[in-house]
């Protein structure tokens, strides 16, 4: 082999090596979710309270209008069960710190969670059955806050701790019938108490507008007998296109304002902890920057009942959603919609999907020029006649380009998605 040939072979080897850099592997973490499923009805406890849904109520309650039910000086003393893992313990502490950060202003403390020493009245956070808490301060000893298996998301913990601070659910406020409809015929009989309206003698709106986005609002399908049909729907014209009832991601502005007003604190809603949103869409009128790829099947906007799809959207019960519909002319195919290109991983991919089968299914793919194409969620054979919450933390190095694609593999049955929220960082 002469020198010229050797040079060419070496050059080709170098070129091939440079042309095929190793792809970056994508790792991901699945996050299961729970939707206030402590729905065992009325459960009487040994210390004179009754559990209704996720609230433990004193049998002789007066509600938050009674100043004696507010924690003195906003100080809530607590213990945390040693049976929790260190990760869950840390999440509980993080929920407390986020509440303090969001509620307390520069002028001083409004609400404080303080480890108990010898205080008589305090909360004991433990892994009981489901998620539930007493409303407010009861002034006669230990108060249970149950953060049971599946309830350990930070947002669910914050929800329960706001019950402890002194608040009912948003959909139980005195003026709720002006804003929502509740189909009690679709609520389990033992859970109907949890939709009781609290009159002005028990609860106050604190001069705030009804808040569909409150962390204290139930979701559209909470405690439904038939989870394909909504329990709570927004009255016409009352909810905005970005409304998503039942969110457990962060406090709303109104959540913070009400706590500050109840405890007579300085009103300051300028420092509420929110995730950095990259894409968020309820599909009311647009795809919000998501791009539909035109293939054998397309994603389209749906509303109301579709024969092999949902009866309603997930956001507020009368809303739109995105759906890939089976076709009489194509036996099989794929419908795709992808995100804009991101460069700021890791991200949380949070959304709801609906597929009742019998054979069409959804998967979620992460890909990019320097990434190994990875299916981070595959829902083949996961068929349910209701909306399902999906949450995945996707680890992509900062600065690396990638997209998230929702792929409906079409055969028999429709596939729908709603409330897509992709935000920076791991799922919380």
Buried (B, 14 or more C-beta within 10 A) or exposed (E): EEEEEEEEEEEEEEEEEEEEEEEBEBEBBEBEBBBBBBBBBEBEEEBEBBBBBBBBBBEEBEBBBEEEBBBEEBBBBBBBBEEBEEEBBEBBBBBBEBBBEBBBBEEEBBBBBEEBEEEEBBBBBBBBEBBBBBBBBBEEEBBBBBBBEBBBBBBBBBBBBBBBBBBBBBBBBBEBEEBBBBBEEBBBEBBBBBBEBBEEEBBBBBEBEBBBBBBBBBBBBBBBEBBBBBBBBBEEEBBBBEBBBBBBBBBBBBBBBBBBBBBEBEEBBEEBBEBEEBBBBBBBEEBBEBEBEEBEBBBEBBBEEBEBBBBBBBBBBBBBBBBBBBEEEEEBBBBBBBBEEBEBBBBBBBBBBBBBBEBBBBBBBBBBEBBEEBBBBBBEEBBBBBBBBBBBBBBBEEEBBBBBBBBBBBBEBBBBBBBBBBBBEBBB
